[in-house]
């Protein structure tokens, strides 16, 4: 295997024994905007650059014509097999959105986990998330099924994604009442232009329960990489198929945020994307932002965020610009 060119300090995922570099590679593009060759190139470059934490889900990317779901997991599994690298990577995946395994009933969780294990070509999932809340299933059933997977040795740690603060409270009441394995991670929508996490009770729960936070859409679908500064950028011929997701951020507030990012980036000789990720990583409870790359060339700015430390005034200036 290629020796890492950039060794990052490791961070622990909550109370688990899982240790990661403080950047998570989002695998939602694998099997979508990144084909097999591009996926392998991205994973090769990520691990060579010191990264070791990959985030996927069983539903990725069922929305693409011709895909069935589990496509991202399958490609990662093929890469593990080709590189012999499974033991070098902490793999997170999620349950509830695969077309064949929707929801969080106990039988479904067990079947979905087995399917994910098969696609990934591994005997254990390092971090297994309940992807979206399923109000039709009692939390005792969902949390109990996930805890049983830990007991069975199929999952090392449990995570929560896209739950309200109130449901997280209930999750931990159920956990304590039944002696289930505690969740150790939380995956919310959070970035420099989406900051509800700070005030809606989710950060408070993360602090109270010792949850490691892994924000998704860390670059606001490309906006916080500085790629889309005007409506013309979003609609330009050749723009990414995901460009439309950045459109809501284009405007007066977005321009103010990008101007502040430009200033900090220039001071550090860094890219806007690197600064955006560094700002997010340095927020309370955040252990590693999640960011994706559809080719190896995009990875440089992501990896460069790992050692980048912003000063207190810089952090405050960016927060003020996005207020």
C-alpha positions in Angstrom: 0.0 0.0 0.0 1.0 3.6 -0.5 2.4 5.2 2.6 0.4 8.2 3.8 1.9 11.5 2.8 0.1 13.5 5.5 -0.3 11.9 8.9 -3.1 13.6 10.8 -3.6 13.6 14.6 -6.3 11.0 15.4 -9.6 11.8 17.1 -11.8 9.4 19.0 -15.5 8.8 18.1 -17.3 9.5 21.3 -16.7 6.8 23.9 -15.8 4.2 21.3 -12.4 2.9 20.6 -12.6 4.1 17.0 -9.9 6.6 16.0 -10.0 8.7 12.9 -8.3 11.6 11.1 -10.6 14.7 11.6 -12.1 14.6 8.1 -14.7 12.1 6.8 -14.9 11.2 3.1 -18.5 11.3 2.0 -19.2 8.4 -0.3 -22.6 9.5 -1.6 -21.1 10.3 -5.0 -19.7 6.8 -5.5 -21.8 5.1 -8.2 -23.4 8.4 -9.0 -21.0 11.2 -10.2 -18.0 9.0 -9.6 -17.8 5.8 -11.5 -15.7 2.7 -10.4 -12.4 4.1 -11.6 -13.0 7.5 -10.1 -14.1 6.0 -6.9 -10.9 3.9 -6.6 -8.8 6.9 -7.4 -10.5 9.0 -4.7 -10.2 6.3 -2.1 -6.5 5.8 -3.0 -5.8 9.5 -2.7 -7.7 9.9 0.5 -6.0 7.2 2.3 -2.6 8.2 0.9 -3.2 11.7 2.2 -3.8 10.4 5.8 -7.6 10.0 5.7 -9.1 6.9 7.2 -12.8 7.6 7.8 -15.4 6.9 5.0 -19.1 7.6 5.3 -21.7 5.9 3.2 -25.3 4.6 3.4 -27.1 1.6 2.1 -29.4 3.9 0.1 -26.6 5.5 -1.9 -27.3 6.0 -4.8 -30.6 4.4 -5.5 -31.9 7.6 -7.1 -29.6 7.2 -10.1 -31.3 5.5 -13.1 -30.0 1.9 -13.4 -28.8 1.8 -9.7 -30.5 -0.3 -7.1 -29.2 1.1 -3.8 -26.1 -0.1 -2.1 -24.0 1.0 -5.1 -21.6 3.1 -3.0 -21.1 0.3 -0.5 -20.5 -2.2 -3.3 -17.8 0.0 -4.9 -16.1 0.5 -1.5 -16.2 -3.3 -0.9 -14.5 -3.8 -4.3 -11.9 -1.3 -3.4 -11.3 -3.0 0.0 -10.8 -6.3 -1.8 -8.5 -4.9 -4.5 -6.3 -3.0 -2.0 -6.5 -5.3 1.0 -7.1 -2.1 3.0 -10.2 -2.9 5.1 -8.2 -2.8 8.4 -6.8 0.7 7.6 -10.3 2.3 7.2 -13.1 3.1 9.6 -16.3 2.6 7.7 -19.6 4.2 8.6 -22.8 3.2 6.9 -26.5 3.8 7.6 -29.9 1.9 7.5 -33.4 2.9 6.5 -33.3 4.2 2.9 -32.4 1.2 0.8 -35.4 0.5 -1.5 -35.5 -3.2 -0.3 -34.8 -2.3 3.4 -36.9 0.8 4.2 -37.4 1.9 7.8 -36.2 0.9 11.2 -38.1 -2.2 12.2 -35.9 -4.8 14.0 -36.2 -7.4 11.2 -35.4 -4.9 8.6 -32.3 -3.6 10.5 -30.9 -7.1 10.8 -31.5 -7.9 7.1 -30.2 -4.5 6.0 -27.0 -4.9 8.1 -26.3 -8.3 6.6 -26.8 -6.9 3.1 -24.4 -4.0 3.9 -21.8 -6.3 5.3 -22.0 -8.4 2.2 -21.6 -5.5 -0.2 -18.8 -4.0 1.8 -17.0 -7.4 2.0 -16.4 -7.2 5.7 -17.6 -8.9 8.8 -18.1 -5.8 10.9 -19.4 -2.2 10.4 -17.4 0.2 12.4 -20.2 2.9 12.8 -23.8 2.1 12.0 -26.3 4.9 11.9 -30.1 5.0 12.0 -30.3 7.2 8.9 -33.7 8.8 9.3 -36.2 8.5 12.2 -39.0 6.0 11.7 -41.8 7.2 13.9 -43.9 4.1 13.0 -41.5 1.9 14.9 -41.1 2.1 18.7 -37.6 3.4 19.7 -37.2 0.4 22.0 -37.4 -1.8 18.9 -35.0 0.2 16.8 -32.4 0.9 19.5 -32.7 -2.7 20.7 -32.0 -4.1 17.2 -29.0 -1.9 16.8 -27.6 -2.8 20.2 -28.1 -6.5 19.4 -25.9 -6.0 16.3 -23.1 -4.8 18.6 -23.6 -7.8 20.8 -23.4 -10.0 17.8 -20.1 -8.5 16.7 -21.5 -7.1 13.4 -21.4 -3.5 14.5 -18.7 -1.7 16.6 -20.6 1.5 17.4 -24.0 3.1 16.9 -24.8 6.5 15.4 -27.9 8.8 15.1 -28.7 10.8 11.9 -31.5 13.3 11.2 -33.3 13.0 14.5 -34.9 15.8 16.4 -33.6 16.8 19.8 -36.7 15.4 21.5 -36.3 12.1 19.8 -32.7 12.0 20.8 -33.8 12.5 24.4 -36.2 9.6 24.0 -33.4 7.5 22.4 -31.2 7.8 25.4 -34.1 7.2 27.9 -34.8 4.0 26.1 -31.1 3.2 26.1 -30.6 3.7 29.8 -33.9 1.9 30.7 -33.0 -1.2 28.8 -29.2 -1.3 29.2 -28.6 -1.0 25.5 -25.3 0.1 23.9 -25.1 3.9 23.8 -25.0 5.8 20.6 -21.6 7.6 20.2 -22.1 9.8 17.1 -24.5 12.3 15.6 -24.8 13.3 12.0 -26.6 16.6 11.5 -26.9 19.2 8.6 -24.4 21.9 9.6 -22.0 24.2 7.9 -21.1 27.9 7.8 -24.3 28.9 6.1 -26.6 26.3 7.8 -26.2 26.9 11.5 -29.4 25.8 13.1 -27.5 23.0 14.8 -26.0 25.6 17.1 -29.4 26.7 18.5 -32.0 24.0 17.9 -31.0 21.8 20.7 -28.9 19.3 18.7 -25.5 20.7 19.8 -26.8 20.7 23.4 -27.7 17.0 23.1 -24.3 16.2 21.6 -22.6 17.9 24.5 -24.7 16.2 27.1 -24.6 12.7 25.7 -20.9 12.8 24.5 -21.8 12.4 20.9 -19.1 13.0 18.2 -20.6 15.2 15.6 -20.0 14.6 11.9 -21.8 17.3 9.9 -23.0 16.5 6.4 -23.2 19.0 3.5 -20.2 20.6 5.1 -19.5 22.6 1.9 -23.1 23.5 1.3 -23.3 21.4 -1.9 -20.2 23.2 -3.3 -21.2 26.8 -2.3 -18.6 26.9 0.5 -15.9 25.8 -1.9 -16.4 29.1 -3.7 -17.5 27.4 -6.9 -20.8 29.1 -7.2 -20.7 32.9 -6.7 -23.6 33.9 -9.0 -26.7 32.5 -10.6 -24.7 32.2 -13.8 -22.2 29.9 -12.0 -25.0 27.6 -10.9 -26.7 27.4 -14.4 -23.5 27.5 -16.5 -23.1 24.8 -19.1 -20.9 22.0 -17.7 -21.8 22.8 -14.1 -22.0 19.8 -11.8 -25.3 17.9 -11.6 -25.3 18.9 -7.9 -24.9 22.7 -8.7 -28.6 23.4 -8.2 -28.2 22.6 -4.5 -25.9 25.6 -4.1 -28.4 28.0 -5.6 -30.2 28.9 -2.4 -27.0 30.3 -0.9 -26.3 32.7 -3.8 -27.2 36.2 -2.9 -26.2 39.1 -0.5 -25.6 36.9 2.5 -23.7 34.3 0.5 -21.5 37.0 -1.1 -20.7 38.3 2.4 -19.7 34.8 3.6 -17.5 34.2 0.5 -15.8 37.6 0.9 -14.9 36.7 4.5 -13.7 33.2 3.4 -11.6 34.8 0.6 -9.9 37.0 3.2 -9.0 34.2 5.6 -8.0 31.9 2.7 -5.6 34.5 1.4 -4.1 35.0 4.9 -3.3 31.3 5.1 -2.5 30.6 1.4 -5.3 28.1 1.5 -8.4 27.5 -0.6 -11.9 28.6 0.4 -13.0 25.0 0.7 -10.1 24.3 3.1 -11.1 27.3 5.3 -14.7 26.3 5.3 -14.0 22.8 6.5 -11.5 24.1 9.1 -14.0 26.5 10.5 -16.5 23.7 10.9 -14.0 21.2 12.4 -13.2 23.8 15.1 -16.8 24.2 16.3 -17.8 22.7 19.6 -18.7 18.9 19.4 -17.6 18.6 15.8 -15.0 15.8 15.3 -14.9 15.6 11.6 -16.8 17.3 8.8 -18.0 15.1 6.0 -17.1 16.2 2.4 -17.2 14.3 -0.9 -15.1 14.4 -4.0 -16.0 13.0 -7.4 -12.4 12.9 -8.5 -8.9 12.8 -6.9 -8.2 16.4 -8.0 -10.9 17.7 -5.6 -9.3 15.9 -2.7 -6.4 18.3 -2.2 -8.4 21.1 -0.7 -10.3 18.7 1.5 -7.1 17.1 2.9 -5.5 20.5 3.3 -8.2 21.4 5.8 -6.9 18.8 8.3 -3.8 20.7 9.6 -5.4 24.1 9.0 -6.0 25.9 12.3 -7.9 29.2 12.3 -7.4 31.9 14.9 -10.1 33.0 17.3 -10.6 36.3 15.4 -10.9 34.5 12.1 -13.4 32.0 13.5 -15.5 34.9 14.8 -15.3 36.9 11.6 -16.6 34.0 9.6 -19.4 33.4 12.1 -20.3 37.1 12.0 -20.4 37.1 8.2 -22.8 34.2 8.1 -25.1 35.5 10.9 
